[in-house]
Amino acid sequence: MFRRTGLKFIIGAEILISIILAVLIIRAKSNSQPLQTDYRNYSASFQRLIQENQNLKNWLDYLKNPENVQKELKKKFGLAQPDEKVIIFPNQTNY
């Protein structure tokens, strides 16, 4: 009789442990979905940042040349060298 009760207890414990493990596995699976989505989003952001970093490095390399700096200053701010002549055309839409 003791053997039957002990055996039933062991089988019951195994079933209970199996159920608990199944619940834990299901929870872990459902919790991993947001993590995978976050990973994909962060990975895409990281790749964009790597590309942006490379673009900035290229821009800095470009600006290391003084001629390129002058060219950009002229383009953005309309600056000119003291000995340069500048021609300003009126805006055609005003007439």
Backbone as a ProteinNet text record, in pm:
[ID]
protein_1_A
[PRIMARY]
MFRRTGLKFIIGAEILISIILAVLIIRAKSNSQPLQTDYRNYSASFQRLIQENQNLKNWLDYLKNPENVQKELKKKFGLAQPDEKVIIFPNQTNY
[TERTIARY]
80.9	0	85.9	192.3	281.8	345.9	376.4	438.4	342.4	214.2	116.1	98.4	93	75.6	198.8	314.8	439.5	449.6	408.6	412.1	313.1	193.6	94	145.2	211.9	265.5	371.2	458.4	564.8	503.6	405.9	341.1	268.8	199.4	131	228.9	342.6	445.4	501.9	525.6	576.7	476.6	348.5	245.9	242	247	245.2	367.8	483.2	606.3	597	541.7	526.1	433.9	324.7	231.3	299	370.1	441	543.8	619.3	718.1	650.3	537.7	465.8	419.7	366.7	322	440.8	552	670.9	723.3	721.3	767.2	674.9	544.7	448.9	468	486.3	510	639.1	742.4	870.7	857.1	782.3	761.6	685	579.5	499.9	577	666.4	748.1	859.5	899	1010.1	966.8	838.3	792	822.3	787.1	823	973.9	1047.8	1193.4	1248	1190.9	1236.4	1203.3	1084.8	1046	1139.2	1167	1259.8	1397.4	1442.8	1574.2	1579.2	1473	1470.2	1471.4	1393.1	1388.3	1523.8	1584.4	1714.7	1822.8	1812.8	1910.5	1900.3	1777.8	1758.4	1808.7	1779.9	1829.6	1981.4	2037.8	2183.4	2245	2184.9	2236.4	2226.2	2114.7	2101.1	2208.2	2236.6	2338.7	2478.5	2503.2	2632.5	2646.3	2539.3	2543.1	2560.4	2487.8	2500.3	2640.8	2698	2834.4	2933.4	2914.3	3001.9	2987.2	2861.9	2838.7	2907.3	2900.4	2967	3119	3172.2	3317.3	3357.8	3277.2	3306.4	3300.3	3200.3	3185.9	3306.9	3353	3471.4	3595.9	3609.7	3722.8	3716.8	3597.1	3577.4	3617.9	3580.8	3609.6	3754.4	3831.2	3973.6	4048.7	3995	4055.4	4006.1	4097	4056	3975.1	4002.2	3925.2	3778.3	3755.4	3617.7	3547.5	3621.4	3563.2	3520.9	3608.5	3574.8	3452.2	3449.3	3337.7	3206	3206.7	3085.7	3045.4	3142.9	3112	3048.9	3101.3	3044.7	2901.1	2880.8	2749.1	2646.7	2683.9	2586.9	2567.7	2674	2665.2	2688	2715.6	2737.4	2865.8	2963.3	3089.8	3177.2	3268.1	3360.6	3495.7	3598.9	3733.7	3739.3	3829.2	3836.9	3861.6	3934.5	3965.4	3863.3	3759.2	3658.3	3547.6	3492.5	3376.8	3253.2	3148.3	3024.5	2916	2842.5	2730.7	2603	2513.3	2387.3	2275.1	2202.8	2089.7	1963.6	1878.6	1753.8	1662.4	1580.4	1485.6	1381.4	1367.2	1278.8	1132.7	1096.7	955.6	904.2	993	950.6	897.9	926.2	885.9	765.1
-118.5	0	125.8	124.3	239.2	263.7	155.3	168.4	235.6	199.7	258.7	407.7	443.5	582.7	663	608	675	691.8	589	594.2	697.8	701.7	801.4	942.7	958.4	1089.6	1133.1	1042.3	1073.7	1106.9	1030.2	1057	1191.1	1219.2	1347	1463.5	1445.3	1549.8	1571.8	1465.9	1478.5	1552	1522.5	1589.9	1738.2	1767.8	1906.6	1982.3	1922.6	1986.2	2005.9	1910.2	1922.5	2038.6	2051.3	2162.2	2295.7	2304.3	2428.7	2462.7	2364.8	2389	2433	2373.4	2412	2556.7	2594.9	2733	2828.7	2793.8	2879.3	2891.9	2783.7	2787.4	2875.2	2861.9	2944.4	3091.7	3121.9	3262.4	3315.5	3235.1	3278.8	3305.3	3219.8	3240	3368.4	3393	3513.5	3639.3	3630.4	3746.7	3772.3	3673.2	3691.5	3764	3764.1	3832.1	3982	4054	4196.4	4217.9	4126.4	4139.7	4127.5	4036.4	4021.3	4145.2	4202.2	4325.2	4439.1	4451.4	4555	4535.9	4411.4	4383.5	4428.2	4396.2	4436.8	4589.1	4656.9	4803.4	4864	4814.3	4867.2	4835.1	4719.1	4682.2	4775.4	4806.4	4898.1	5038.3	5082.7	5214	5215.5	5107.3	5097.7	5106	5038.5	5042	5182.9	5252.8	5392.2	5480.8	5458.7	5538.5	5509.8	5386.4	5352.2	5425.6	5426.9	5496.6	5646.6	5703	5846	5880.4	5795.3	5816.4	5815.7	5722	5715.9	5840.7	5887.6	6009.9	6129.5	6137.8	6248.6	6239.7	6119.8	6102.6	6148	6111.2	6152.9	6305.1	6367.2	6512.4	6580.1	6525.5	6581.9	6566.7	6452.6	6434.3	6535.4	6560.2	6658.1	6798	6832.1	6966.3	6984.6	6879.5	6893.6	6970.8	6971.5	7046.4	7191.8	7289.3	7429.6	7481.1	7430.9	7473.8	7433.5	7316	7272	7355.4	7396.5	7481.8	7614.7	7673.2	7798.7	7781.5	7673.4	7646.4	7638.8	7569.5	7555.7	7688.9	7767.2	7898.5	7990.3	7985.3	8066.2	8022.1	7892.2	7839.4	7870.7	7852.7	7868.5	8012.6	8090.5	8224.8	8336.2	8299.9	8400.3	8478.8	8420.2	8489.1	8485.7	8584.3	8591.2	8637.8	8605.8	8654.5	8805	8877.1	9022.1	9060.2	8979.7	9014.1	8957	8888.5	8831.6	8933.3	8924.9	9006.9	8919.7	8974.3	8899.5	8967.3	8889.6	8940.7	8889.4	8980.6	8943.2	8967.4	8862.9	8872.2	8894.9	8985.7	9006.3	8884.7	8866.2	8756.1	8785.1	8697	8720.2	8718.1	8657.8	8649.9	8781.5	8878.2	9006.2	9098.4	9068.8	9159	9109.6
0	0	0	81.1	85.9	-50.3	-120.4	-252.6	-350	-343.4	-434.1	-403.1	-279.8	-241.5	-281	-257.9	-296.8	-446.5	-519.8	-665.5	-717.8	-658.1	-698.5	-670.3	-555.7	-519.8	-621.4	-658.8	-755.4	-891.7	-936.2	-1064.6	-1059.2	-948.1	-932.2	-933.2	-866.7	-863.2	-1003.2	-1077.6	-1214	-1303.1	-1287.8	-1367.8	-1331.8	-1201.4	-1155.9	-1207.9	-1199.3	-1249.6	-1400.7	-1473.2	-1618.3	-1652.8	-1577.8	-1602.6	-1574.9	-1464.2	-1429.4	-1537	-1582.1	-1688.5	-1817.9	-1851.6	-1973.6	-1963.7	-1848.2	-1828.8	-1840.3	-1777.5	-1784.2	-1927.1	-2002.1	-2141.6	-2225.4	-2205.2	-2280.8	-2246.8	-2120.2	-2081.4	-2142.8	-2139.1	-2195.4	-2345.2	-2414	-2558.4	-2584.7	-2506.5	-2529.9	-2492.5	-2395.8	-2357.7	-2457.4	-2533.6	-2627.1	-2754.7	-2787.6	-2909	-2905	-2797.4	-2793	-2797.5	-2737.9	-2739.5	-2881.7	-2958.2	-3096.4	-3177.7	-3154.3	-3223.7	-3184.2	-3055	-3007.8	-3070.4	-3076.1	-3134.6	-3280.3	-3356.5	-3497	-3509.4	-3426.4	-3431.4	-3395.6	-3288.4	-3247	-3349.3	-3409.7	-3512	-3632.5	-3674.2	-3787.4	-3751.3	-3629.6	-3585.5	-3581.8	-3535.7	-3528.4	-3667.8	-3764.6	-3901.3	-3958.8	-3929.9	-3976.1	-3912.9	-3784.6	-3717	-3772.4	-3807.1	-3868.6	-4001.1	-4081.1	-4210.4	-4189.5	-4093.4	-4065.3	-4018	-3936	-3889	-4005.3	-4098.3	-4215.2	-4301.4	-4317.7	-4395.4	-4330.8	-4198.1	-4128.4	-4140.7	-4135.3	-4154.2	-4294.1	-4393.9	-4531.5	-4544	-4479.8	-4483	-4418.4	-4305.5	-4239.5	-4326.7	-4391.1	-4482.5	-4596.6	-4646.6	-4754.2	-4707.2	-4583.9	-4532.1	-4486.1	-4484.3	-4449.6	-4557.7	-4677.7	-4787.4	-4778.5	-4764	-4750.2	-4870	-4988	-5104.9	-5092.2	-5036.7	-5016.8	-4909.8	-4807.5	-4704.3	-4766.8	-4848.4	-4916.4	-5005	-5078.8	-5168.8	-5090.4	-4977	-4896.4	-4832.9	-4788.4	-4730.6	-4835.2	-4956.8	-5064.8	-5093.3	-5098.5	-5132	-5022.2	-4896.5	-4788.5	-4743.9	-4743.5	-4686.6	-4788.2	-4911.6	-5014.7	-4994.1	-4928.2	-4903.8	-5028.6	-5034.8	-5148.2	-5097.6	-5175.3	-5144.4	-5171.7	-5106.1	-5128.3	-5274.6	-5348.6	-5487.5	-5586.7	-5540.8	-5629.8	-5655.7	-5776.3	-5812	-5805.5	-5749.2	-5732.5	-5813.7	-5889.2	-5966.7	-5901	-5869.9	-5806.3	-5906.2	-5936.6	-6028.4	-5947.3	-5994.1	-5921.3	-5935.5	-5837.9	-5839.7	-5947.8	-6042.9	-6158.3	-6119.3	-6007.9	-5969.7	-5913.7	-5881.4	-5827.5	-5936.6	-6061.8	-6170.8	-6241.9
[MASK]
+++++++++++++++++++++++++++++++++++++++++++++++++++++++++++++++++++++++++++++++++++++++++++++++

